[in-house]
Amino acid sequence: MKTFFALIFGLSTLGSNVCFAQSQGSNSKDSDQTLRFENDSERAVEETVIQKDGKTVRQMKSGKVRQRQGEARVGEIEDGEIDQISRRQKSLSLSSFGFGPYGSSSIGDSKVMYGFSYGHHWEVATTAELKADILGVVNSKGSLWHGGLGMSYLPFTTSVSPLVGASLGFGYASGNQKNAGGFSGQINLGLRFFRLSETQMEIVANYTGVFDGGSPGVYGLQLRLLY
């Protein structure tokens, strides 16, 4: 039974291979084997006590447990694997607030509209970010609302970089005696300033439309602060 456990743990010595299934010899009267693990659980020590010709002989052999081969199983996770899945790069997380003038040929009676936005940005790479934001564009004759998820591409890693992005979400538009609601989309083109800081600014021109009821949309320019 002790030989069986030794084979299961598969110990190997530092200098030479250790075989735990050893023959005790014809003139050996009695023997006892003990297998124990050291504190780091990666090394094991085998101690063998042999009673031979009235004398007690102790043999100790130390070796490193062979690493598991194949897929990990429950209860077999090694110390070096505990954080293997959770190790990730940390994204830069910024909130944003923006405002600016807008116009539309389908709502708002073709008058100047006022746009406001609030969102959150996660810079997940040196040239790309994910974002979630809400846009509201209103005047006394109509309004358009859009909430979406999207991404932006910033090709330069310098303090100033152009950006191009898009988002998809849900929107609602009213005005000019028509209402429309459903999926909506937004396209952005602009410049990002102070990219080397955790407080940034951007100027963005965008178009936002609702994919329903004649596809009403708005176009405009925003100044945004990211903080």
N, C-alpha and C positions, 0 to 999 in steps of 0.2 A: 504493500500500500504506500509506503514512504517513497519507494522508487517511482511509483505511478505519479505522485504529486510532483516529484522532481522533474519528471518528463513534461508534465503539464506546464509548469512555469518556465521551462526551457532555459536554464541558466547556462551562461558561458563564462569562462574565467578571463581575467585581463591578459594574461600571458599565454595561456594554452586552454584548450577545450577541456571542460570538466564533464565527466560522465558520472551521473549519480547512481546509475545501475551498476554498481561495482560488485564483483564477486568477493566474498569474505574469506575464501581460502579454506582448505580442508582442516588445518590445524587451529582455526579460530573457534574459540569456544562460545563467545557471545559478542554481540555488537549492538550499538544503538545509534540512530541517526536523528539529528534535529535540524530542521530547516527554518530560518527566521529571516525577516526582511529588516533592513536598516531604515532609518527615519525617512529618507527620501523616497522609499518604496521602489527604487529602481535598481537597487543592489540587494543581493541575498547572500547569506552566509550559511554554509552547510558544516555542521559539526558532527563528526563521527567518533564514538567512543568504543574501543575494541578491548575486550578482555582476552588476552593471549598469554598462555603459559604463566598465569598468575600475575600478570602485569597489566596495567591500564594504559592504553595508548590513545591519545586524542589527536584527531586529524581535523583541521579546519581549512575549508576552501571557500573563497569568495569570488563572486562573479556578478556580471550585470545581466539583468533579465532582458531577453531578446524583445525588441519592440514588436508590438502587435502588427500582424500582417492582415491586409484586407480592410473591409469597411468597419467603422466603429459601431459598437453596440451599446445599449443602455447598461450602465455600470462598468464600462470599460474605457471611459474617457480619461486620457492621460492629462497630466498637469499642463503640458504645453498646448493642449487643444481646447482648453476651457474658453479662451477669448478669441478663438480662431474665426468664428463667424461674425462676432460683434466688432472686429477691428475695421474701422472705416475712416476716411478723411472727413473732417468736420467742415460743413458748408458755412459760408458767410450769410447770416440771416439779417435782413434789413426790412423795416417797414417803410411805406412811402405814402406821401400825400401830394396831390397835384391839382392844378386848376388852370383854366384857360378858355378862350373864345371858341365857339363852335358854330357851324351853319348846317343847313339841311334844305334840300329841295322837296322833301316829302312830308316833313312835319315842321311845326313851329312857324308856319305862315311865312317862310323864307326870311325870317328876322334873325337877328343875332341871338344865339343861345349861350348859356353859361354852363361850363362843364366842371365837374369836381370828381376826383377819384381817390380811393384809399385802397392800399394793397400791401402785399408782403412778397419779398423777393428772397430766393435762396440761391446764392451763387455756388453751384456744385462743381464747377470747373473754372479754369482761368479764362475761358472764352464763352461760357454758357451759364445761364441761370434759369431757374423755374420761378413762376410767379402766379399769384392768385390776387385778383383785384375786382373792385366794384366801381363802375362808372355811372354817373348820373349827369344827364344833359337836359336843361330845362329853360323855358321862357314862359311868357304868359299865354302862349298859344299851343304849347305842346311839350312833350318830354320823351326821353328815351333812357332806359335803364339796362345795364348789362353787367352780369357777374360771370367771370370766366376763369379758367385755368389755362396756362400757356407757358411759353418759354421765349427767351431772347438770346440772340447770338451777338457777342461782342468780339470782333476779330483781333483787336489790339489789346495788349496787356499793359499799355502805357497809361498815364494819368487821364488821357482823353481818348475815347474810342467811339466810333460809330456803332449803332446797334440796329438790328432788324429783328422783329418778333411777331408772334401771332398768338391768339388765344381763342378758345371755344367755350361756350357756356350757354346761359339762358338769358333772354332779353324780353323787354316789353316796351312798345312805343305807342304813343297816343298823340293825336293832333290832326288838324285838317279834316275833321269829321271821320277819322278812321282809327281803329285800334288793332294792334297786332302783337302777338306773343308767341314765343317758341324758342327754338335754338337760335343762337346768335354768335357772331364772330367778330374778331377785331384784328387789324393789321397795324403794326407800329414801325416807324422809321424815325431815327433820331440820333442824338449825341449824348454820351454819358461823360460827365466831368468828375474829377477827383477820385478816380477808381482806386488809387493807392490808399485811400482813407476809408474809415468805417462810416463816414458821413459823406454822401455823394449827392450830385444833382444831375438832372437830365432834361433836355428839351426834346419832346416827342410829338411828331405829327401822326395822327391815326385816323382810320376810318372804321366805324362800328355799324353793323347792320343786323337786322332781325330777319331770319329766313322764313318769313310768313307775311301774308297780307300785302303783297306788292313789294316786299323787302325794303321797308323804310330804314333809312340810315342817317348817320351824322358824320361829319368830318370836322377836324379841328386841330388845335395846337395846344399842348400842355407844358407847363413848367412843373417839374416834380422834384421834391426833396426826399432823399432816401436816408434813413437814420436808424 
